[in-house]
């Protein structure tokens, strides 16, 4: 069997030279079901154990907040405050490439969200993304396969945004202009006698952004696919052939004419029907769409490979290991697949710090019993039990 991660390490010398990021301590106040929690973490694998509904996922979501400035579960900040409380706070102590760092997140009802790095407030939340890069795998990630293109765009946009500031800026500007154009179309209420001069102003700004966004996406996916293929073969040692195809009409020669010809359709539908916000990524296995023909196990293997490829790709771009968050990763996997996945994750040369949640304590203790560098902590009703 191939050594875990060996193929990805060969893909880039930059990845081999990566320095490490480590989350040392997490303190939560009034965050979801945590009124107050102080928890320390170690290098290697941190197993967070506890029955369903105890707060394991919420703990990982707090780390995601520090990384991406938002919840991975509930995008409404106010709904992440503990019931009956006026605010929440997430405080962390990290070791970032050998330097001690503190990253804090504070949100109070009716006020703006504040992110501070080493005591200094971040002016724009988007500028913070990439400071504490992370990769999160959850049971709901199969929606990336099963649901519409917006789920796949959101996933790949998140990967790109963690290392490419130019792309993030383009994405923010594109979404702002699209919102304005769509609002104008909606207010027009389908009337074909529309102020086309104002639409031309939107279009003159949007079309160049569409082209830049799609060009970056195309170049990105060409570099990402080798990482993905390598990880899929490590997870599923068989003859299966996975593939990701980027689908976009924007880079076609006649896109601008087609976009302008779609104006009447846009007026009637009251929304922009063409553009980079309609791009998609087609996932295939053995030449057929995995959405239709892939089994549950194949789809989960595909997603895990996709996420581990995200980890390896980000590492190659930023020069150090992101935090790896695995929520209920063993769910619906048979013992053989779990054993193989544990072997992959125990490669300390590849993964510096991993956070794994599991509702079945005996399962994690059994599969990790002979692995060096594994710690166990148990959560119950928003409290840390000691000892685990």
C-alpha positions in Angstrom: 0.0 0.0 0.0 1.1 3.5 -0.7 2.5 5.5 2.2 -0.2 8.0 3.4 0.3 11.4 1.9 3.4 10.5 0.0 1.9 11.3 -3.4 0.8 14.8 -2.3 4.2 15.5 -0.8 5.8 14.8 -4.1 3.5 17.3 -5.9 5.2 20.4 -4.5 8.4 21.2 -2.8 6.7 24.1 -1.1 4.4 21.7 0.7 7.4 19.8 2.0 8.8 22.9 3.6 5.6 23.8 5.4 5.8 25.1 8.9 3.1 24.4 11.4 0.1 26.1 12.9 -1.2 24.8 16.2 -4.3 25.8 18.3 -3.1 25.6 21.9 -6.2 26.9 23.8 -9.8 27.7 23.1 -12.1 29.7 25.4 -15.8 30.0 24.8 -18.3 32.4 26.5 -22.0 32.2 25.7 -21.4 30.4 22.4 -24.3 28.1 21.5 -24.6 25.6 24.3 -21.3 26.7 26.0 -21.8 29.3 28.8 -18.1 29.0 29.6 -15.5 26.5 28.4 -11.7 26.4 28.6 -10.0 23.6 26.7 -6.4 23.0 25.8 -5.2 21.0 22.7 -2.1 19.1 21.8 -0.3 18.4 18.6 -1.4 15.3 16.7 -4.9 14.0 16.9 -7.4 15.6 19.4 -10.4 13.3 19.8 -13.5 15.1 21.2 -15.9 12.5 22.5 -19.5 12.7 23.8 -23.0 11.7 22.9 -25.0 13.5 20.3 -26.2 16.9 21.2 -23.5 17.5 23.8 -21.7 20.3 21.9 -18.9 18.5 20.0 -19.9 20.0 16.6 -20.3 23.5 18.3 -16.7 23.3 19.5 -15.4 22.7 15.9 -17.7 25.4 14.7 -16.1 27.9 17.1 -12.7 27.1 15.5 -14.3 27.6 12.1 -15.5 31.0 13.3 -12.0 32.0 14.2 -10.8 30.9 10.7 -13.6 32.0 8.4 -15.3 34.8 10.6 -18.6 32.9 10.5 -20.3 29.7 11.5 -20.3 26.8 9.2 -23.7 25.8 10.4 -25.7 29.0 11.1 -24.9 32.1 9.2 -27.0 34.3 11.5 -24.6 35.5 14.2 -27.3 36.3 16.7 -28.5 32.7 16.7 -25.1 31.5 17.8 -25.4 33.3 21.1 -26.4 31.1 24.1 -30.0 31.3 25.0 -30.8 34.4 27.1 -27.4 35.9 26.8 -26.5 39.3 25.2 -23.2 38.3 23.4 -20.7 35.5 22.6 -17.0 35.5 22.7 -14.4 33.0 21.2 -10.8 33.5 22.3 -7.9 31.4 21.1 -4.2 31.1 21.7 -2.2 29.7 18.7 1.3 28.9 17.6 1.5 30.3 14.1 4.8 29.1 12.4 6.6 29.5 15.7 5.0 32.7 16.8 2.5 33.0 19.6 -0.8 34.6 18.4 -4.1 35.4 19.9 -7.3 35.6 17.8 -10.5 36.7 19.3 -14.1 36.9 18.0 -16.8 38.9 19.8 -20.4 39.5 18.8 -23.1 41.4 20.7 -26.7 41.7 19.7 -27.4 44.8 17.7 -23.7 45.5 17.1 -21.1 44.5 14.5 -19.0 41.4 14.8 -15.4 42.1 15.9 -12.3 40.0 15.1 -9.1 40.9 16.8 -5.6 39.5 16.1 -3.1 40.1 18.9 -5.4 42.7 20.3 -5.8 44.7 17.1 -9.2 44.8 15.5 -9.4 43.6 11.9 -10.8 46.4 9.7 -12.4 44.2 7.1 -13.5 40.6 8.1 -12.7 39.4 4.6 -9.0 40.5 5.2 -8.8 38.0 8.1 -9.7 34.9 6.0 -6.5 32.9 5.5 -4.9 34.1 8.8 -6.0 30.9 10.5 -6.7 28.5 7.6 -8.8 25.4 8.3 -10.4 22.5 6.5 -13.7 21.2 8.0 -15.3 17.9 7.1 -18.9 17.3 8.2 -21.6 14.7 7.6 -23.5 17.2 5.5 -20.7 17.7 3.0 -22.2 15.1 0.7 -24.6 18.0 -0.2 -21.7 19.2 -2.3 -22.4 16.3 -4.6 -26.1 15.9 -4.3 -27.3 19.5 -4.4 -27.0 22.2 -7.0 -24.0 24.0 -8.4 -24.1 26.7 -5.7 -22.9 24.2 -3.2 -19.9 23.3 -5.3 -19.1 26.9 -6.1 -19.3 27.8 -2.5 -16.9 25.0 -1.6 -14.2 25.9 -4.2 -14.7 29.6 -3.6 -13.9 28.9 0.1 -10.7 27.1 -0.9 -9.6 29.9 -3.2 -10.5 32.7 -0.7 -8.2 31.3 2.0 -5.0 32.0 0.0 -6.0 34.3 -3.0 -6.9 37.8 -1.9 -7.3 39.0 -5.5 -10.0 36.3 -6.0 -11.8 37.1 -2.8 -12.0 40.8 -3.8 -13.3 39.9 -7.3 -15.9 37.6 -5.7 -17.1 40.3 -3.3 -17.3 42.9 -6.1 -19.1 40.4 -8.4 -21.7 39.6 -5.8 -22.2 43.2 -5.0 -22.8 44.1 -8.7 -25.0 41.1 -9.2 -27.1 42.1 -6.2 -27.5 45.6 -7.6 -28.4 44.4 -11.1 -30.9 41.8 -9.9 -32.5 44.4 -7.6 -32.9 46.7 -10.6 -34.4 44.0 -12.7 -36.8 43.0 -9.9 -37.9 46.6 -9.3 -38.6 46.8 -13.1 -41.2 44.0 -12.6 -40.7 42.5 -16.0 -41.4 45.7 -18.0 -39.5 45.4 -21.3 -39.2 49.2 -21.5 -36.3 49.3 -19.1 -33.4 51.8 -18.6 -30.8 49.9 -20.7 -28.2 52.6 -20.1 -28.1 51.7 -16.4 -27.9 48.0 -17.2 -25.0 48.7 -19.6 -23.1 50.3 -16.7 -23.6 47.2 -14.6 -22.7 44.9 -17.6 -19.5 46.8 -18.4 -18.3 46.2 -14.9 -19.6 42.6 -14.5 -18.3 41.0 -17.8 -14.6 41.7 -17.1 -15.0 40.4 -13.5 -16.8 37.3 -14.8 -13.8 36.6 -17.1 -11.2 37.1 -14.4 -13.2 34.9 -11.9 -13.6 32.1 -14.4 -10.0 32.3 -15.5 -8.8 31.9 -11.9 -11.2 29.0 -11.3 -10.0 27.2 -14.4 -6.3 27.6 -13.5 -7.1 26.6 -9.9 -9.0 23.3 -10.8 -6.1 22.3 -13.1 -3.7 22.5 -10.2 -6.2 21.0 -7.7 -7.1 17.8 -9.6 -3.7 16.0 -9.0 -4.1 16.5 -5.3 -7.7 15.1 -5.5 -6.8 12.1 -7.6 -3.9 11.3 -5.3 -6.1 11.4 -2.2 -8.9 9.3 -3.8 -6.4 6.6 -4.6 -5.1 6.7 -1.0 -8.6 6.3 0.4 -10.0 3.9 -2.1 -7.3 1.5 -3.4 -9.2 0.2 -6.4 -9.6 0.7 -10.1 -12.0 3.6 -9.8 -11.3 6.7 -11.8 -12.6 10.0 -10.3 -12.8 13.3 -12.2 -13.7 17.0 -11.7 -14.7 19.0 -14.7 -15.1 22.8 -14.5 -18.1 24.0 -16.5 -18.3 27.6 -17.6 -19.6 29.5 -20.6 -17.7 32.6 -19.8 -14.4 31.7 -21.4 -16.1 30.9 -24.7 -15.4 33.3 -27.5 -19.0 34.5 -27.9 -20.0 34.8 -24.3 -20.3 38.6 -24.3 -22.8 38.6 -27.2 -24.8 35.7 -25.6 -24.9 37.6 -22.3 -26.3 40.7 -24.0 -28.7 38.6 -26.0 -30.1 37.2 -22.8 -31.3 40.7 -21.7 -35.0 40.1 -22.6 -34.9 36.8 -20.6 -33.3 38.6 -17.6 -36.0 41.3 -17.7 -38.8 38.7 -17.7 -37.1 36.4 -15.1 -36.0 39.5 -13.0 -32.6 38.1 -12.4 -29.2 37.7 -14.2 -29.3 34.3 -16.0 -25.7 34.1 -17.2 -22.3 34.7 -15.5 -19.8 33.3 -13.2 -22.5 32.8 -10.6 -23.8 30.0 -12.8 -20.5 28.1 -13.2 -20.5 24.5 -12.0 -18.0 21.7 -11.2 -19.1 18.3 -12.5 -18.0 15.3 -10.3 -17.7 12.0 -12.2 -16.6 8.5 -11.2 -15.6 6.1 -14.0 -16.9 8.6 -16.5 -20.4 8.9 -15.0 -21.9 11.6 -12.7 -21.3 10.4 -9.1 -24.5 12.3 -8.1 -26.6 9.8 -10.0 -24.6 6.6 -10.1 -22.3 6.7 -7.0 -23.1 4.6 -4.0 -23.3 6.2 -0.5 -19.8 4.8 0.3 -18.4 6.1 -3.0 -19.9 9.6 -2.5 -18.4 9.8 1.1 -15.0 8.6 -0.2 -15.2 11.3 -2.9 -16.0 14.0 -0.4 -13.2 12.9 2.0 -10.7 12.9 -0.9 -12.0 16.3 -1.9 -11.5 17.8 1.6 -8.1 16.2 2.1 -7.1 17.5 -1.3 -8.2 21.0 0.0 -5.9 20.5 3.0 -2.9 19.5 0.8 -3.5 22.2 -1.8 -3.8 24.9 0.8 -0.6 23.7 2.4 1.2 23.9 -0.9 -0.1 27.5 -1.4 0.4 29.0 2.1 3.5 27.1 3.2 2.1 25.5 6.4 -0.5 23.1 7.5 -4.1 24.3 8.0 -6.1 23.1 11.0 -8.0 19.9 10.1 -11.5 19.6 11.6 -13.3 16.2 11.2 -16.9 16.2 12.5 -18.3 12.7 13.0 -16.0 11.5 10.2 -16.5 7.8 10.9 -20.3 7.9 10.5 -21.6 5.4 7.9 -18.1 4.0 7.2 -17.5 0.2 7.7 -14.7 -0.9 10.0 -12.3 -1.5 7.1 -12.7 2.0 5.8 -12.3 3.5 9.3 -9.1 1.5 9.9 -7.7 2.7 6.6 -8.7 6.4 7.3 -7.2 6.2 10.8 -3.9 5.0 9.2 -4.0 8.0 6.8 -4.7 10.5 9.5 -1.9 9.1 11.8 0.7 10.3 9.3 2.3 13.0 11.6 4.6 14.2 8.8 1.6 15.2 6.8 -0.9 16.3 9.5 0.3 18.5 12.3 -3.0 19.0 14.3 -6.3 17.3 13.8 -9.6 17.6 15.6 -12.0 14.6 15.4 -15.4 14.3 17.0 -17.1 11.0 17.7 -20.3 10.1 19.5 -19.1 6.5 20.0 -16.3 6.8 22.5 -15.4 3.1 22.4 -14.9 3.2 18.6 -12.4 6.0 18.7 -10.5 4.5 21.6 -10.3 1.2 19.9 -9.1 2.5 16.5 -6.6 4.9 17.9 -5.3 2.7 20.8 -2.0 2.0 19.1 -1.5 5.4 17.5 1.1 7.8 19.0 0.1 11.4 19.6 -3.6 11.0 20.2 -5.4 12.7 23.1 -9.0 12.3 24.3 -11.4 14.8 25.8 -15.0 14.3 26.7 -17.8 16.9 26.4 -21.2 16.6 28.2 -23.9 19.3 28.1 -21.4 22.0 27.2 -18.9 21.1 29.9 -15.5 19.5 29.7 -15.3 16.3 31.7 -12.0 15.5 33.4 -10.5 13.0 33.0 -11.7 12.0 29.5 
